[in-house]
Amino acid sequence: MVNIKENTDAVRAKIEEAARKAGRCASEIKLMGVSKFHPFEAMREAAQYVDLLGENRVQEAVSKRLLWKESPFDAPWHLIGQLQKNKARRALETFDLIESVDSFELASLLNRILEETGRNFPVYLEINMSHDENKSGAEAENAPEMLEKIMENCPRLSVEGLMTMAPLNGDERAVRRAFSGLRTLAEELSTRSGLQLPVLSMGMSGDFEYAIEEGSTLVRVGTAIFGEREY
């Protein structure tokens, strides 16, 4: 039987060690519990031990959110999976932040929906640092133009950081290159736009220690907390 508290404690210990090696403070790094395909009960239990909760699919999150009123814990919910345009409205109703904004077109749609209610909403830009055509995310070279257009045309969106995934089968060097590349890109975008981008969401169960050493401020951990997924 999976012990979520023990697993989370073990992940926290690894975060602290990786931060120490990088000369960083572990308190700078948020831990997200990625609950995709895990039951609501596990998600609810993890909420007391993690800083954030992450879901990949809007429909799954909607069904879990309907049950959330039973939970005394209030960890923010992030959408980390690719967002289909026809589910944009439900995503804005269900999540506290969307990490997977990967085009101006999607940002513009979100902004139009938010204009209807006068809401503002935080997002991260998803960047495909591994240049994998099977992954979502904007190409790094297109990021400056995308951010500029969002800042000029989407006043309801607050861009607060960047997100990426490392190559799934990459070696340590390739993984680190993706993570360090995102850090460099964030610095370049901040200098160019004047916008602070304090959050770097990068690192998962198999590579979050590398991500922390390369500057991650938010790691997205699923299997190491919840165990193997029930598909």
LOPA-506536 format. One record per atom (N, C-alpha, C): residue in one letter; residue number from 1; x, y, z. Coordinates in steps of 0.02 Angstrom, whole numbers, plus 50000, padded with zeros to 5 digits. Each point is the difference from the previous one (the first is absolute). Example, Ala and Ser with C-alpha at 12.3 -4.5 7.8 and 13.67 -1.06 7.14 Angstrom:
LOPA-506536
   selo   keke    east   north      up
      A      1   50660   49716   50390
      A      1   49955   50059   50000
      A      1   50045   50060   50000
      S      2   49982   50053   49964
      S      2   50042   50059   50003
      S      2   49961   50055   50037
END
This chain:
LOPA-506536
   selo   keke    east   north      up
      M      1   50042   49940   50000
      M      1   49958   50060   50000
      M      1   50044   50062   50000
      V      2   49982   50048   49959
      V      2   50039   50062   49994
      V      2   49992   50043   50062
      N      3   50056   50023   50027
      N      3   49998   50046   50057
      N      3   50019   50069   49973
      I      4   49950   50041   49989
      I      4   50010   50065   49968
      I      4   50042   50046   50043
      K      5   49990   49999   50065
      K      5   50039   50043   50043
      K      5   50074   49980   49998
      E      6   50015   49936   50007
      E      6   50069   49978   49998
      E      6   50032   50016   49932
      N      7   49964   49989   49947
      N      7   50026   50016   49934
      N      7   50015   50074   49992
      T      8   49954   50041   50024
      T      8   50010   50072   49995
      T      8   50059   50023   50042
      D      9   50007   49972   50059
      D      9   50058   50015   50043
      D      9   50065   49982   49964
      A     10   50001   49943   49966
      A     10   50060   49979   49964
      A     10   50016   50048   49942
      V     11   49948   50022   49965
      V     11   50010   50049   49946
      V     11   50026   50065   50029
      R     12   49971   50022   50056
      R     12   50023   50063   50031
      R     12   50074   49994   50019
      A     13   50021   49943   50025
      A     13   50070   49991   50019
      A     13   50045   50006   49938
      K     14   49979   49972   49944
      K     14   50039   50005   49939
      K     14   50002   50072   49974
      I     15   49945   50036   50008
      I     15   49999   50070   49981
      I     15   50050   50040   50041
      E     16   50001   49987   50064
      E     16   50047   50035   50044
      E     16   50072   49985   49981
      E     17   50016   49937   49984
      E     17   50068   49982   49982
      E     17   50020   50031   49934
      A     18   49954   49999   49951
      A     18   50016   50031   49935
      A     18   50009   50075   50007
      A     19   49959   50031   50041
      A     19   50007   50072   50012
      A     19   50067   50015   50033
      R     20   50018   49958   50049
      R     20   50064   50011   50035
      R     20   50059   49996   49951
      K     21   49998   49950   49956
      K     21   50054   49992   49951
      K     21   50005   50061   49954
      A     22   49943   50031   49986
      A     22   49999   50058   49955
      A     22   50010   50066   50037
      G     23   50010   49997   50066
      G     23   50008   50061   50039
      G     23   49936   50040   50005
      R     24   49943   49965   49999
      R     24   49935   50032   50004
      R     24   49965   49981   50065
      C     25   49946   50036   50014
      C     25   49959   49985   50057
      C     25   49940   49958   49977
      A     26   49987   49945   50034
      A     26   49945   49956   49979
      A     26   49933   50035   50003
      S     27   49993   50050   50042
      S     27   49937   50036   50006
      S     27   49982   50038   49936
      E     28   50049   50009   49955
      E     28   49988   50034   49937
      E     28   49962   49955   49950
      I     29   49995   49936   50016
      I     29   49976   49951   49951
      I     29   49933   49971   50023
      K     30   49949   50009   49959
      K     30   49934   49973   50015
      K     30   49994   49929   49974
      L     31   49964   49959   50038
      L     31   49988   49931   49981
      L     31   49928   49991   49978
      M     32   49991   49979   49938
      M     32   49934   49984   49973
      M     32   49988   49925   50001
      G     33   49943   49978   50025
      G     33   49980   49931   49995
      G     33   49957   49991   49938
      V     34   50025   49961   49952
      V     34   49964   49990   49936
      V     34   49956   49939   50007
      S     35   49935   50012   50001
      S     35   49952   49948   50019
      S     35   49963   49970   49940
      K     36   50025   50010   49940
      K     36   49969   49971   49941
      K     36   49990   49925   50007
      F     37   49938   49978   49987
      F     37   49981   49929   50001
      F     37   50003   49970   50070
      H     38   50011   50040   50051
      H     38   49996   49975   50068
      H     38   49932   50020   50030
      P     39   49973   49960   50045
      P     39   49934   50014   50027
      P     39   49997   50064   50041
      F     40   49941   50028   50005
      F     40   49990   50061   50037
      F     40   50025   49994   50072
      E     41   49989   49942   50031
      E     41   50020   49991   50070
      E     41   50076   50010   50008
      A     42   50039   49976   49952
      A     42   50073   50009   50004
      A     42   50018   50073   49991
      M     43   49966   50033   49955
      M     43   50011   50071   49988
      M     43   49985   50040   50063
      R     44   49945   49984   50031
      R     44   49979   50036   50061
      R     44   50051   49989   50056
      E     45   50025   49938   50007
      E     45   50049   49987   50052
      E     45   50065   50038   49987
      A     46   50021   50001   49937
      A     46   50063   50033   49983
      A     46   49997   50075   50010
      A     47   49941   50029   49997
      A     47   49993   50073   50004
      A     47   50029   50028   50064
      Q     48   50002   49961   50053
      Q     48   50027   50026   50063
      Q     48   50076   49997   50004
      Y     49   50031   49967   49951
      Y     49   50073   49991   50002
      Y     49   50037   50037   49945
      V     50   49965   50018   49946
      V     50   50032   50033   49943
      V     50   49980   50074   49999
      D     51   50033   50039   49957
      D     51   49983   50071   49994
      D     51   49946   50013   49948
      L     52   49997   49956   49949
      L     52   49955   50009   49944
      L     52   49977   49932   49976
      L     53   49945   50000   49963
      L     53   49976   49939   49968
      L     53   49997   50012   49925
      G     54   50020   49950   49961
      G     54   50000   50007   49928
      G     54   49960   49945   49966
      E     55   49961   50019   49950
      E     55   49961   49953   49961
      E     55   50015   50013   49926
      N     56   50000   49945   49961
      N     56   50015   50005   49929
      N     56   49938   50009   49957
      R     57   49943   49976   50023
      R     57   49941   49999   49957
      R     57   49944   50040   50033
      V     58   49969   50043   49960
      V     58   49947   50043   50027
      V     58   49942   49959   50025
      Q     59   49977   49951   49962
      Q     59   49940   49963   50018
      Q     59   50010   49962   50065
      E     60   50058   49969   50009
      E     60   50014   49965   50062
      E     60   49999   50048   50059
      A     61   50030   50058   49990
      A     61   50003   50049   50054
      A     61   49931   50027   50018
      V     62   49957   50008   49950
      V     62   49932   50024   50013
      V     62   49963   49952   50047
      S     63   50006   49935   49987
      S     63   49965   49952   50042
      S     63   50028   49999   50071
      K     64   50065   50009   50006
      K     64   50031   50003   50067
      K     64   49981   50064   50036
      R     65   49996   50054   49964
      R     65   49984   50065   50030
      R     65   49930   49998   50031
      L     66   49955   49963   49970
      L     66   49932   49995   50027
      L     66   49999   49968   50069
      L     67   50050   49958   50014
      L     67   50006   49967   50065
      L     67   50041   50040   50050
      W     68   50033   50052   49976
      W     68   50050   50033   50042
      W     68   49970   50036   50060
      K     69   49937   50015   49997
      K     69   49968   50035   50056
      K     69   50004   49959   50064
      E     70   50014   49935   49994
      E     70   50007   49958   50058
      E     70   50069   50006   50033
      S     71   50047   50032   49965
      S     71   50069   50003   50025
      S     71   50013   50063   50039
      P     72   50033   49995   50059
      P     72   50017   50060   50038
      P     72   50063   50034   49975
      F     73   50034   49970   49952
      F     73   50063   50028   49976
      F     73   49990   50040   49936
      D     74   50040   50051   49991
      D     74   49988   50047   49946
      D     74   50062   50012   49958
      A     75   50036   49947   49981
      A     75   50058   50007   49956
      A     75   49977   50023   49932
      P     76   50034   50049   49970
      P     76   49981   50024   49933
      P     76   50004   49944   49949
      W     77   49957   50004   49949
      W     77   49998   49951   49946
      W     77   50029   50031   49937
      H     78   50047   49965   49969
      H     78   50029   50022   49936
      H     78   49983   49951   49945
      L     79   49984   50026   49941
      L     79   49995   49958   49941
      L     79   50068   49996   49968
      I     80   50027   49940   49992
      I     80   50067   49992   49972
      I     80   49999   49963   49933
      G     81   49942   49975   49980
      G     81   49994   49966   49936
      G     81   49979   50047   49944
      Q     82   50006   49977   49939
      Q     82   49981   50040   49943
      Q     82   49926   50019   50003
      L     83   49985   50062   49987
      L     83   49931   50025   50005
      L     83   49969   50005   49931
      Q     84   49948   49962   49988
      Q     84   49962   50006   49938
      Q     84   49956   50061   50005
      K     85   49993   50034   49944
      K     85   49964   50064   50001
      K     85   49927   49992   50021
      N     86   49969   49943   49983
      N     86   49930   49990   50018
      N     86   49990   49987   50074
      K     87   50055   49993   50037
      K     87   49995   49990   50072
      K     87   50029   50059   50039
      A     88   50012   50055   49966
      A     88   50031   50058   50031
      A     88   49956   50029   50056
      R     89   49935   50005   49986
      R     89   49955   50029   50050
      R     89   49998   49957   50064
      R     90   49995   49935   49991
      R     90   49998   49956   50059
      R     90   50066   50003   50038
      A     91   50055   50006   49964
      A     91   50065   50004   50033
      A     91   50004   50062   50045
      L     92   49975   50056   49975
      L     92   50001   50062   50039
      L     92   49955   49995   50062
      E     93   49947   49961   49994
      E     93   49954   49990   50057
      E     93   50028   49952   50052
      T     94   50044   49954   49979
      T     94   50021   49945   50042
      T     94   50067   50012   50034
      F     95   50046   50033   49964
      F     95   50069   50006   50025
      F     95   50014   50069   50027
      D     96   50053   50004   50040
      D     96   50024   50064   50026
      D     96   50054   50029   49955
      L     97   50032   49959   49959
      L     97   50052   50023   49955
      L     97   50007   49949   49943
      I     98   50014   50025   49940
      I     98   50012   49957   49942
      I     98   50073   50006   49980
      E     99   50036   49944   50001
      E     99   50072   50001   49985
      E     99   50015   49987   49926
      S    100   49949   49982   49962
      S    100   50012   49974   49932
      S    100   49977   50047   49945
      V    101   50008   50065   50009
      V    101   49985   50047   49947
      V    101   50058   49999   49951
      D    102   49987   49976   49939
      D    102   50054   49989   49952
      D    102   49992   50037   49935
      S    103   49952   50046   49997
      S    103   49991   50039   49939
      S    103   49962   50064   50016
      F    104   50010   50050   49957
      F    104   49962   50062   50008
      F    104   49926   49988   49988
      E    105   49984   49954   49954
      E    105   49930   49985   49985
      E    105   49964   49974   50063
      L    106   50032   49955   50036
      L    106   49969   49974   50061
      L    106   49995   50055   50053
      A    107   50052   50039   50007
      A    107   49998   50055   50048
      A    107   49944   50049   49983
      S    108   49992   50015   49937
      S    108   49948   50047   49979
      S    108   49930   49973   50015
      L    109   49990   49934   49990
      L    109   49936   49970   50017
      L    109   49987   50004   50075
      L    110   50049   49984   50040
      L    110   49991   50005   50073
      L    110   49984   50071   50020
      N    111   50033   50048   49970
      N    111   49988   50070   50016
      N    111   49929   50021   49983
      R    112   49975   49977   49942
      R    112   49931   50018   49981
      R    112   49949   49972   50049
      I    113   50012   49938   50023
      I    113   49954   49971   50049
      I    113   50002   50039   50066
      L    114   50060   50018   50021
      L    114   50008   50037   50062
      L    114   49969   50070   49996
      E    115   50001   50030   49941
      E    115   49969   50066   49992
      E    115   49926   49998   50016
      E    116   49968   49944   49989
      E    116   49928   49994   50012
      E    116   49983   50010   50074
      T    117   50045   49980   50043
      T    117   49987   50003   50072
      T    117   50043   50052   50036
      G    118   50047   50030   49964
      G    118   50044   50049   50031
      G    118   50053   49970   50044
      R    119   50014   49936   49992
      R    119   50050   49966   50041
      R    119   50069   50009   49970
      N    120   50050   49997   50044
      N    120   50070   49992   49979
      N    120   50022   49930   50019
      F    121   50050   49974   49965
      F    121   50018   49930   50010
      F    121   50075   49991   49987
      P    122   50034   49962   50044
      P    122   50072   49989   49991
      P    122   50014   49939   49955
      V    123   50053   50006   49961
      V    123   50020   49946   49955
      V    123   50076   49995   49997
      Y    124   50024   49942   49978
      Y    124   50070   49991   49981
      Y    124   50000   49986   49925
      L    125   50054   50017   49967
      L    125   50009   49982   49930
      L    125   50037   49934   49995
      E    126   49972   49952   49963
      E    126   50034   49936   49992
      E    126   50046   50003   49940
      I    127   50063   49983   50012
      I    127   50052   50003   49948
      I    127   50027   49930   49987
      N    128   50005   49982   49937
      N    128   50026   49935   49980
      N    128   50076   50003   49994
      M    129   50033   49996   50057
      M    129   50073   50007   50000
      M    129   50036   49938   49973
      S    130   49965   49944   49996
      S    130   50032   49939   49974
      S    130   49992   49994   49924
      H    131   49963   50047   49969
      H    131   49990   50001   49927
      H    131   49972   49933   49976
      D    132   49956   49973   50040
      D    132   49968   49936   49984
      D    132   49932   50015   49967
      E    133   49992   49979   49938
      E    133   49938   50014   49964
      E    133   49940   49965   50030
      N    134   50011   49950   50043
      N    134   49945   49965   50033
      N    134   49979   50034   50065
      K    135   50036   50052   50020
      K    135   49983   50036   50061
      K    135   49965   50065   49982
      S    136   49957   50024   50045
      S    136   49970   50065   49991
      S    136   50049   50053   50025
      G    137   49982   50062   49989
      G    137   50043   50055   50021
      G    137   50026   50040   49941
      A    138   50007   50064   50010
      A    138   50027   50044   49948
      A    138   50075   49989   49994
      E    139   50026   50009   49941
      E    139   50072   49997   49990
      E    139   50032   50061   50033
      A    140   50059   49990   50027
      A    140   50033   50053   50038
      A    140   50010   50063   49957
      E    141   50017   49991   49936
      E    141   50012   50058   49958
      E    141   49937   50042   49988
      N    142   49942   49969   50010
      N    142   49937   50037   49990
      N    142   49974   50032   50064
      A    143   50032   49984   50056
      A    143   49976   50024   50065
      A    143   49999   50076   50007
      P    144   50052   50036   49977
      P    144   49999   50073   50009
      P    144   49940   50032   49965
      E    145   49987   49981   49938
      E    145   49943   50028   49964
      E    145   49934   49981   50033
      M    146   49994   49937   50022
      M    146   49938   49978   50033
      M    146   49988   50040   50064
      L    147   50051   50008   50041
      L    147   49991   50038   50062
      L    147   49983   50072   49986
      E    148   50033   50030   49951
      E    148   49985   50070   49983
      E    148   49928   50009   49979
      K    149   49975   49954   49958
      K    149   49931   50005   49977
      K    149   49950   49989   50056
      I    150   50016   49955   50046
      I    150   49956   49988   50057
      I    150   49998   50061   50045
      M    151   50057   50030   50013
      M    151   50002   50060   50043
      M    151   49962   50058   49969
      E    152   50002   50005   49934
      E    152   49967   50056   49966
      E    152   49925   49989   49991
      N    153   49979   49937   49993
      N    153   49931   49987   49979
      N    153   49958   49960   50050
      C    154   50030   49976   50053
      C    154   49963   49957   50048
      C    154   50007   50028   50071
      P    155   49968   50056   50014
      P    155   50009   50032   50065
      P    155   49972   49960   50058
      R    156   49957   49952   49987
      R    156   49971   49959   50054
      R    156   50047   49943   50022
      L    157   50052   49988   49962
      L    157   50047   49947   50017
      L    157   50062   50029   50033
      S    158   50022   49967   50052
      S    158   50062   50019   50035
      S    158   50051   49944   49989
      V    159   50050   50013   49960
      V    159   50052   49950   49986
      V    159   50050   50002   50058
      E    160   50004   49945   50037
      E    160   50039   49999   50062
      E    160   50059   49952   49997
      G    161   50008   49964   49946
      G    161   50056   49954   49996
      G    161   50000   49960   49936
      L    162   50047   49952   49997
      L    162   50007   49956   49942
      L    162   49999   49928   50024
      M    163   49978   49956   49956
      M    163   49997   49928   50016
      M    163   50030   49962   49941
      T    164   50034   49944   50016
      T    164   50024   49956   49948
      T    164   50004   49928   50026
      M    165   50007   49954   49953
      M    165   50013   49929   50014
      M    165   50065   49981   49968
      A    166   50041   49962   50036
      A    166   50062   49976   49972
      A    166   49986   49942   49952
      P    167   50046   49983   49956
      P    167   49991   49942   49956
      P    167   49991   49937   50042
      L    168   49950   49960   49985
      L    168   49983   49942   50041
      L    168   50056   49949   50002
      N    169   50033   49989   49945
      N    169   50053   49950   49998
      N    169   50069   50030   49994
      G    170   50006   50064   50021
      G    170   50063   50033   49993
      G    170   50049   49981   50056
      D    171   50064   50005   49985
      D    171   50049   49989   50052
      D    171   50006   50063   50044
      E    172   50041   49995   50052
      E    172   50005   50056   50047
      E    172   50019   50065   49964
      R    173   50044   49996   49953
      R    173   50023   50060   49966
      R    173   49942   50034   49962
      A    174   49960   49959   49965
      A    174   49944   50028   49962
      A    174   49947   50029   50047
      V    175   49988   49966   50055
      V    175   49951   50024   50049
      V    175   50022   50066   50030
      R    176   50062   50003   50020
      R    176   50025   50062   50029
      R    176   50000   50057   49949
      R    177   50015   49984   49938
      R    177   50000   50051   49948
      R    177   49930   50031   49991
      A    178   49949   49958   50003
      A    178   49931   50026   49994
      A    178   49984   50046   50059
      F    179   50020   49979   50060
      F    179   49984   50040   50059
      F    179   50040   50065   50003
      S    180   50064   49995   49987
      S    180   50040   50062   50001
      S    180   49979   50047   49944
      G    181   49978   49971   49944
      G    181   49976   50041   49945
      G    181   49938   50040   50019
      L    182   49955   49969   50038
      L    182   49941   50037   50022
      L    182   50019   50057   50047
      R    183   50047   49987   50045
      R    183   50023   50052   50045
      R    183   50029   50059   49961
      T    184   50041   49985   49952
      T    184   50029   50053   49959
      T    184   49947   50038   49961
      L    185   49952   49963   49973
      L    185   49946   50032   49962
      L    185   49960   50047   50045
      A    186   49986   49978   50061
      A    186   49962   50044   50046
      A    186   50038   50064   50013
      E    187   50065   49995   50009
      E    187   50041   50060   50011
      E    187   49998   50046   49940
      E    188   50004   49971   49940
      E    188   49998   50040   49939
      E    188   49932   50034   49991
      L    189   49947   49963   50013
      L    189   49933   50029   49993
      L    189   49988   50055   50050
      S    190   50024   49991   50061
      S    190   49992   50052   50051
      S    190   50037   50063   49981
      T    191   50060   49992   49975
      T    191   50039   50058   49979
      T    191   49967   50036   49942
      R    192   49975   49962   49954
      R    192   49970   50029   49940
      R    192   49933   50033   50014
      S    193   49959   49969   50042
      S    193   49932   50024   50011
      S    193   49991   50043   50061
      G    194   50047   49995   50048
      G    194   49992   50034   50064
      G    194   49953   49964   50046
      L    195   49977   49941   49980
      L    195   49953   49961   50040
      L    195   50039   49951   50044
      Q    196   49982   49998   50064
      Q    196   50030   49952   50044
      Q    196   49970   49931   49987
      L    197   50042   49950   49993
      L    197   49978   49931   49989
      L    197   50031   49956   50055
      P    198   49973   50004   50060
      P    198   50033   49969   50058
      P    198   49995   49924   50002
      V    199   49952   49971   49964
      V    199   49988   49928   50006
      V    199   50028   49962   49940
      L    200   50040   49949   50015
      L    200   50022   49952   49950
      L    200   49973   49932   50020
      S    201   49947   49978   49966
      S    201   49969   49936   50015
      S    201   50033   49947   49957
      M    202   50045   49962   50031
      M    202   50036   49948   49963
      M    202   50026   49948   50048
      G    203   49998   49938   49977
      G    203   50022   49944   50041
      G    203   49942   49957   50021
      M    204   50006   49933   49988
      M    204   49949   49952   50019
      M    204   50032   49945   50042
      S    205   49965   49946   50013
      S    205   50024   49949   50046
      S    205   50070   49976   49984
      G    206   50016   49992   49935
      G    206   50064   49971   49982
      G    206   50057   50049   49992
      D    207   49984   50065   50000
      D    207   50054   50048   49985
      D    207   49995   50065   50041
      F    208   49959   50001   50053
      F    208   49991   50064   50035
      F    208   50063   50024   50035
      E    209   50044   49953   50018
      E    209   50062   50022   50033
      E    209   50045   50038   49951
      Y    210   50004   49976   49938
      Y    210   50037   50038   49949
      Y    210   49967   50068   49990
      A    211   49934   50002   49998
      A    211   49964   50062   49988
      A    211   50015   50051   50055
      I    212   50001   49978   50062
      I    212   50015   50046   50055
      I    212   50071   50027   49994
      E    213   50047   49958   49982
      E    213   50068   50022   49992
      E    213   50007   50049   49942
      E    214   49953   49998   49953
      E    214   50002   50046   49943
      E    214   49954   50060   50008
      G    215   49967   50006   50059
      G    215   49962   50061   50014
      G    215   49925   49994   50008
      S    216   49973   49939   49999
      S    216   49928   49992   50007
      S    216   49974   50030   50066
      T    217   49942   50031   49996
      T    217   49967   50024   50061
      T    217   49936   49962   50015
      L    218   49981   49954   49955
      L    218   49940   49960   50009
      L    218   50011   49932   49967
      V    219   49996   49947   50038
      V    219   50008   49932   49972
      V    219   49933   49964   50001
      R    220   49987   49962   49947
      R    220   49936   49967   49991
      R    220   50010   49925   50008
      V    221   49980   49973   50057
      V    221   50016   49931   50019
      V    221   49936   49959   50007
      G    222   49996   49946   49961
      G    222   49942   49957   50004
      G    222   50016   49932   50029
      T    223   50035   49958   49961
      T    223   50012   49931   50020
      T    223   50037   49994   50066
      A    224   50049   50043   50012
      A    224   50039   49996   50061
      A    224   49958   50015   50063
      I    225   49943   50031   49990
      I    225   49954   50015   50056
      I    225   49942   49950   50002
      F    226   49968   49989   49944
      F    226   49938   49961   49997
      F    226   50010   49927   49982
      G    227   50059   49982   49976
      G    227   50011   49933   49974
      G    227   49980   49996   49927
      E    228   50000   49940   49972
      E    228   49983   49990   49931
      E    228   49928   50018   49987
      R    229   49987   50028   49942
      R    229   49933   50023   49983
      R    229   49954   49941   49983
      E    230   49936   50010   50014
      E    230   49949   49950   49983
      E    230   49965   50023   49937
      Y    231   50021   49973   49942
      Y    231   49971   50022   49936
      Y    231   49934   49964   49988
END
